Each structure stands twice: as C-alpha cells, then as structure tokens.
Amino acid sequence: MFQVLSSAWALLLGMGLLMIGNGMQGTMLGIRGGIEGFSTFHMSIVMSCYFVGFLGGSRMAPGMIRRVGHVRVFAALASLISAVMILYPTFPNIAVWSFGRILIGFCFSAVYVTAESWLNNAATNENRGQALSLYMIVQTLGIVLAQALLLTADPSGFVLFVIPSILVSIAVTPILLSISPTPAFDTTKPMSLRTLLDFSPLGCIGMFLLGGVFSAQFGMAAVYGAVAGLSVAQISTFVATFFVGAVILQYPIGWTSDRMDRRALIVIVSLIGGAGSIVGMLFGHMFPILLVSAFVVGGMSNPLYSLLIAHTNDFLEHEDMASASGGMIFINGLGAILGPVITGWMMGTTLGPGGFYLFTAVLFFALAAYAAYRATQRAAVPVEETGNYVPIYASATSVAVEYAQEYAIEADQEAENAS
C-alpha cells in the first residue's frame, strides 16, 4: 500500500481533486436548474448529454493520446473542463448547458483514460490490485467530499461553480510536475457486440440495464431532490449516500461472489436494489428512510457492475477478456445515455419525483428476472473454476476495466500455480 502511495500519490491526489470538481458540477446543475426554473425533462436532457460525451471521449481518447501524448491531452482537456464550469452560471440556458455537459463528459472520460493508463504503467504485478483499489476509493471519496462543499456558498451565485473550476485547474499541477509520460499507449481492439452477446447474454443485457440505473442516480439524484423540495444540505447528503453505499457494500458482495453461483447473486442483489427503490418511492417524504434507500440502491448497483464483468469473464478465455471490456463499456454507455431522459420523462408525469425510484426499480427487477431466466438456459460455472471478482465502479473507462482484467488474470494464474 505504501509503495503504491509513494509512486502514485500525485496522480491519486490529482484524480481526487478532479472527482471533487466533477461531483460538484453534476449536483450543482441539478440544484441550479430548479432555481432557474428549468423543467424536469429539460434537465434530464442536460444530464443525459454528459453520458453522450463520456461515451465519445472513451472511444476517441486513445487516438488523441497516441497523436500528441499523455501530457498534452491531460492539460488541454483539464483546462477545457475548468472553462466549461464557469460557462454554466454565465449562460443559464438549456442549449448551452447541454453543450457544456457533452464537453464535460468528453473531457472527463478522456482525462480518466489518460490517468488510468498512467496508473497501469506505474503499477507492478505485486501491487496492481492495491493500486486499482486505491484509485476507486479516491474516485468515490472525491464525489462524497464534493457534496459537502456544496454547503459552503449560495447555489444561486457563482461561487459553487468557481470552486470546482479552481480544483480542476489545481489538480493538473501535481500530476504534470511529478509524473513522466508513458513511452507508449495502446488499447485492445474491442470484441464485436454480436460475439460478446453470444458469450454472455446476461452480461450484455445486464450492462445495458445497469447503465440506466447508474446514470439515473449519478445524473438525476440532485434533480430528484430539487423536485422533491429537499434543502441543499439534504440534497448533498442524499447524493453522497449513494456513493457511501457503493464503498461499504462493494467488498462484502465481491467476497460472496467468489463463493457462489454469480447468477444467483446477481438475482439477489438486483432484488434488494429493486426493493430499496420501492421503499424510496413509497417513503421518500421521510428523509431518514430516503437515505436508507439511497444507501441500498448505490450499494447494490455498483457491485452489480463488477459482478456482471466477473460473470462474463467466467465464459471467456484470458486472451479475450481485454477485448470484451470495450464492448461492455459501450453497452453500459448506451444505457447510461437513455437513463436520465426516461427518468426525467417519468418524473415530469403524474408520478412526480417518485418516477425516479420507479425507473430504477423496474430496471433492477428486469435484471433479476433475466438473470433468473439465464440460469435455466446454461449450467453454472463451478465455483472453483470461476475467475476473481475485481471491484470497479461504473464510472470507469475501458482502460480501467482492462486494468482490472489484467489483475484478475494474474490472480487466477497465481492461484493455479499455488495449487
């Protein structure tokens, strides 16, 4: 652990600051949209645009890095992120905000690709798992801390947009001054979606459904809070609770997944997530229960992402895992683009804010039903033959997923050698 911190502290610090900035701007737009009088559906379009940009950035970033290098890509896109954050309060307009969200999503995705490739280059076989865990923890803590900073100023002013802009600008400094660019960059050619679907129908369908769940909570939770009449302090606590649940429940679920049929666990986790959503829909007017619901939904959805990747890997050869990750990310991204739009439409009907939780409940239960159906179509892989579960969050790019695949393969090989 200390070896990882000593070699990658600048990268982890910079990514932490970037995640604080990202977490602040996402929640602030949901709050500020209500202040500006934007409709729920219009805000859902704005939130969806982030995932359009994110998907585009993850696919274009490798080519950008190969052309001009890590340093230039990182510095240029971080500067653009900082500028767009100031653009939001200057031009409170749906079209401007939508364009800004596309740019922000594109830039953050490419910045993540750059940072994750740096981290992968710096890690060794011995500390790869620790480095990945630290990276994911820093990402989540950054988003949680961002919610606390929302209480430092009036959301109707400029300050809460200036703070993340400054943090993103500062984040670049330790990274660019202390990390040497990697000598080369390459990514594996993605497996075709048809081939991936043949290998793991549950992995593909599950990733699409889960993309909707994650984007709803990441993009629309603050909008939900504004529509439901929560205070700024309550909205920030509500949003943070999703990610607290993700951190706390990721590892217990991962430990369990290595000891039972993963499809059965996917059914159980999905049902719990759906039940948590129903509780939030029925008792959302009671804030403590609303937080319990957010904890459960966040705590189930993020481990499900890793579960679906691990389940897919169980049916792949080691040499195919990296190429499969690109397809999984793309499918998840398609679901993520649709999630906020459908959620916003449902919240704009007679369902009101309850539409937010009804949407996640439907997706969770659909995933549980499909996983149960798939269990009847193909025999389970024996537990002793399954690969390792590697915790990874739904905001990860294909580089991080490939990174996790490498670690899983290494762990499997070590286990085989030991036996």
N, C-alpha and C positions, 0 to 999 in steps of 0.2 A: 504493500500500500504506500509506504513512504517513498519507495523507489519511483512509483508512478507519479506521486505528487511532486517530487524533486525534478522530474524530467518534463512534466506536462502542466505545471502549476499555472504558467502564463496562459496556456490555451484554455484550461478549465476556468480560470478567472475571467478571461475574455468572454467565453461562452456563457458564463453565469450572468455577466452584465448584459449581454445580448438578449438572453432569455427574459431578464427583468424588463428590458425595453419592449420586447415582443408581447409579454404578458400584460404590460400596462396599456399598450396601444389597443390591443384587442378588447379588453374590458372597458377602457375609456370610450371607445366608439359606441359600444352598446349603451352606455350611460348618456353620453353626449347626444346620441341620436334621439333619445327621448326628450332631452332638453330642447333640441332644435325642432321637435315636432314631426320627425320623420315617421312614416308608418312602419308597422312591424314587417310587412312584406318588403318594403324598400330596404330596410336594414338587413333582411335576410339575403337580399341580392348583394349588398355590400360585403357581408360576411362570407358569402359563397365565393366571391371574387378572390379572396385570399388563397383558397384551395386551387382555383384555376391557375393562379400564378405559381403556387407551390409545385404543382404537378409539372408545369412547364419548366420551372427552374431546375428541378431534379433531373430532367432529361437533357437540358441544354448545358448545364454546368460543366460536365466532364469535357465537352468540346472547348469551352471557354478556357478552362484550366490548361488544357493541352496547348492552346494557342498562345496565351500570354503569361501563364504561370500562376501559382497559388497567391503570391503576394498582391499582384495587380488586381486579380479577381476579388480577393477579400477586401482590399482597401476601397476599390471602386464601388462595390455593392454596399458596403457598410456606410459609405458616405451618402449614397442614394437613399438608404433606409433613414438616415438621420434627417435628410431634407424632406422626405415624404411625411414624416411625423409632424413637422412644422406646417406642412401644407394643409393638414386636416382642419385645424381650427381657423386657418386663414380663409379657406374657401369651404364653408359648411354647405356642400352641395352633393346630392346623391351621385351624380355622374363623376365628380371629382373624387369623392371618397371611393367609389367603385374602382376607378382607375388607379388610385393610390393603393388600394388593397391588392390589386393584381401585381403592382410593382413590389409592394412589401412582401407578398408571398413568394414571388420570383426570387427576390434578393435573399430572403432568409433561407430559402431552400438551397440556393447556390452557396451561400455562406456556410450552411451546415455541411454540404458536400465537401467544401474546402477544409473545414475544421476536422471533420471526421476522417478524411484521408490523411491529414497531418497526424492525427492521433494514432491511426492504424500504422503509419510509418514509424512512429516513435515507440510503439509497444513491442514487446517481445513475446515469445510463446509462453513464457513463465508468468507474465503479468497482464496478458491480454484480457482475461476475464475481469480482473480488478479495474483495469483502465476503462473498460466498457461500463462497468457498474458505476464508477465514479462519474463518468460522463453523463449517464442517465440521471443520476441523483442530482448533479449540478443543474441539469436542464429543468427538472421538476422543482427544485428549490427556488430557482430563478423565477419561475412563474408564480409560485406561492408568495415570495417576497414582493413581487410586483403588486400583488393585491393590497398589501399593507401600505405601500407608497401612495395608493390612490386616496388615502385619508389625509394626505399632507397639504392639500390645496382644494380650492373650489373647482368642481368639474365643469363649470360654465366658463372658466377662464382659459388662459394659455398655458399656465404653469405645468399642468399634468401632461401636456404634450411636449413641453420643453425638456422635462426631466428624462423621459426615455430617449429623446434625441441626443441629449448630452451623454447618457450612459452608453449608447451605441457608439458614439464618437470616441469615448474613453476606452471602450472595450478593444478597439483596434490597436491601441498603443502597446500594451504588454505583449500581444501576440506578434506584432510585426517587428518589435525590437528584440525579441528573445528567441524566436523560432525560425530556423532556416527552412527555406522551401524544399519540398521533397524533390529529388532529382528526376522523377518520372511519375506519370499518373496514367492509370488505365482502369477501365471497368470491364466487367464481363458482359458480353452481348446477351441481352435478355432472351429467355426462352419464350417461344410463341405462346400466346394465350390459349390456343387450342390444345397444344401439348400439355401445358400446365393444368388445364381443366381435366384432361384425361388422367393425369397423375393423381390429382386431388380435387374432386368436385367440391368437397366441403371446404377446403382451404380457400378456393376461389370465391364461392358464394358467401362464405363467412367473412372474407376480407371486404367484399362489397358492402354487405350489411353493416359491418363494424365501422367502415368509413363514414357511413351516415350517422352512427351513434357518436363517434368521436367528434366529428365536425359540428354536430348539434351542441354538444357540451362545450367545446372549445370556442365555437363561433357565436352561439346563441344564448349561452347561460346568462351573460350580462343583459342581453335584450329581454330575456325572460324576467330577470329581476326588475328591470325598469318598468315593464308592462304590469308586473305583479305589485308594483308600488313599494318595493323594498328601498331602504335608505342606501346611500353609497357604502356605508360601513357593512351593511348586511349583504349587499351585492358582492363586495370584495371577499367577505368571509365565505359566501356561497360558492363563488368561483374557485377559491383556494381549496375548498373541501374536496372537490373532485380530484385534485392532484394529490392531496394528502392521502386519500383513499388508495390512489394508484401506488404510491410509495409503500404504504404499510402492507397492502394485501398482495403485491406482486410476488414476493418471495414465498410466502406460505402456499399460494396456489401453484407456483413453479415447483416447489418441493413435492407437492402432491402429484403433479403431472408426471413426474418421473417414476411414479409408483402405482399407476392405474391406467386403464384404457383412456386415452386422451379424449376420445369422442364422448365418453360418458361424463368426463369432467367438463367438457365444453357445454354439454346439455345442462349440467348442474349450475355452472357459473352463469350461463345465459338466463336460466330461470330465476336465479337470485337477482340478476341485474334487472330483469323484467319486473319482478316483484317490487324491487326498490323504486322503479319508475312509477308503478301503480300507486305506491304509498305517497310519492311526491305529488302525483296528480290529485289524489283524494284529500291529502292533508297539507298541501302547500301553504295554506294560510297560517299554519303553525310553524314558526321559524325553526325551532329545535328539530322538529321532525323533518323539515325541509333539508336541514344539514345532514341528518342521518341518511336521507335518500340520496343526496349528492355524494356522500362518502361511499355508499354501496354501489351506485352507478359508476363512479370513477374507479372504484376498487375492482369492479368486475370487468369493465370494458378494456382497460389497459392490459391486464394479464391475458385476456382473450386474444389480443393481438399476437402476443408471444406464443400462446397455445396453438393458434392456427398455423403459425410458421413452423413450430416444432412438429405438429401433426403432418404437415405437408412434407417436411424433411424425412419423416419416417418411411415415405414411399419413394424417396429419391436416392440415387447414388451420390456419394460425396462430391463427385465432379460436376453434378448437375445442380447442387444447392445454390451456388452463387448466381447462376443464370436464372434460376427460378425466382430469386429475390426481386429482380427488376419487375417481373410480371406481377408479383404480389403487391408491390408498392403501387403500380399503375392501377390495378383493380381497386385497391383501397382508396386511391385518389379520386377515381370516378365516383365512388360512393360518397366521398367527402364533399365533392362539389354539389351534389344533389341534396345533401343533408340539411344545410341551413335554409335552402329555398323551400323545401317541403315543410320544414318546421315552421318557418315564417308564415307560410300559407295557412297551416293548421292553427297557429296562434291568432291569425287575423280573422278566423271564422268565429262562430259562436262558442267554440271551445275555449277561446281566450288563452291565458298563459298555460292552462292545463294541456294545451296541444303540444307543448314542448316535451312533456313527460309521456304523453300518449304516443308520440312518434318513437321515442327511444324504447318504450315498452313493446310496441309492435315489432321493431327490429330485433330486439332481444328474443322475444318469443318465436319469431320466424327462424332465427338462428338455432334455437333449441330444437324446434320441430325438425328442421332439415338435418341437424346432426343426429337426431334420433333415427330419422329415416335412413341416413347413410350407414348407420350401424347395422341395419338389416341387409345392406347390399354387399358388404365386403367384410371379411373376417378381420378382427383387430390384430394389429402387430403385437406379438408377445412383449410384455413389459421389458424383459431383459434384452430385447433387440431394438428398442426404441432409442433414438438419439437424445442428447441432453437438451433440456429446456434452458434457453438463454433469455433473461429478461431484457426486453427492448420496448420502448414506448412508441405509440402510434405516430408521433411527430418525426420519427427517424426517417432518413433518406435511404436510398438503395445502398449507399456506401456503408452506412452503419449496419444495415441488415447483412450485407456481405461480410462485414467485420464480425458480426455475431455468428454467421455461418462458419467462418474460419475457426472461431473459438470452439464451436460445437464439434466440428470435425476433429480438432486437436484433442478435445476432451474424450471423444469416442475412441480415438486411436490409443490414447494413454490407458483408457480402461481395458481395451483389448489386449494391450501389451502386458498390463498388470495381471490379467487373468491367464 
